[in-house]
Amino acid sequence: MIGFYSPARTVGNVSCPALLQVMSNDAATPTNVAFKAAGKVQRATIHIHEGGHFNPYVEPLPSVTIEEQLAFLRKEAPVK
């Protein structure tokens, strides 16, 4: 069934704030597919990075993507 999995089918149901970190040369999730999905999310924040699918896990990107995630959480789900 994994071959039939497509988050794009249900992404329009996302009503909470969502962070999408898109890689410019991602073969698994091409940029145009990510943008199309992001357009269906009511409250999407999008960050684009140079690189492929696994680059967020290889320096120097992890520190950048993690800081984006923390900033997103501080804004959208602040601890009171």
C-alpha positions in Angstrom: 0.0 0.0 0.0 3.0 2.3 0.5 3.1 2.9 -3.2 -0.4 4.4 -3.1 0.3 6.7 -0.2 -0.1 10.3 -1.1 -0.3 13.1 1.5 -1.6 15.4 -1.2 -5.0 13.6 -1.1 -5.7 14.8 2.5 -3.5 17.9 2.9 -6.5 20.1 2.3 -7.9 18.9 5.6 -5.1 20.5 7.6 -6.5 23.4 9.5 -3.8 24.0 12.1 -0.6 26.0 11.3 1.8 23.9 9.3 5.5 24.3 8.6 6.7 23.0 5.2 10.5 22.8 4.7 11.0 22.3 1.0 14.2 21.1 -0.7 14.8 22.7 -4.1 16.2 19.5 -5.7 14.1 16.8 -3.9 13.5 13.9 -6.2 11.1 12.2 -3.7 8.9 15.2 -3.3 9.5 17.6 -6.2 9.2 21.3 -5.4 6.2 21.8 -7.6 4.3 19.0 -5.7 5.3 20.6 -2.3 4.0 24.0 -3.4 0.8 22.5 -4.7 0.3 20.8 -1.4 1.2 24.0 0.6 -1.4 25.9 -1.4 -4.1 23.6 0.0 -3.0 24.2 3.6 -5.0 27.1 5.2 -2.1 28.3 7.4 1.1 27.2 5.8 4.6 28.6 6.4 7.0 27.6 3.7 10.8 27.6 3.8 12.8 26.6 0.7 16.4 25.2 0.9 18.9 24.2 -1.6 19.5 20.5 -1.8 17.9 17.1 -2.1 15.6 15.0 0.0 18.1 14.0 2.7 20.1 17.2 2.9 18.2 18.5 6.0 19.9 15.8 8.0 23.4 16.7 6.8 25.4 19.7 8.0 25.0 22.6 7.6 21.2 22.3 7.2 20.2 20.6 10.5 20.9 23.7 12.5 19.0 25.9 10.0 16.0 23.6 9.8 15.8 23.0 13.5 15.9 26.8 14.2 13.1 27.3 11.7 11.1 24.6 13.5 11.7 26.2 16.9 10.8 29.7 15.6 7.6 28.3 14.0 6.7 26.7 17.3 7.4 29.8 19.3 5.1 31.8 17.0 2.3 29.3 16.5 2.3 27.4 19.9 4.0 29.6 22.5 4.4 28.3 26.0 2.6 30.5 28.4 
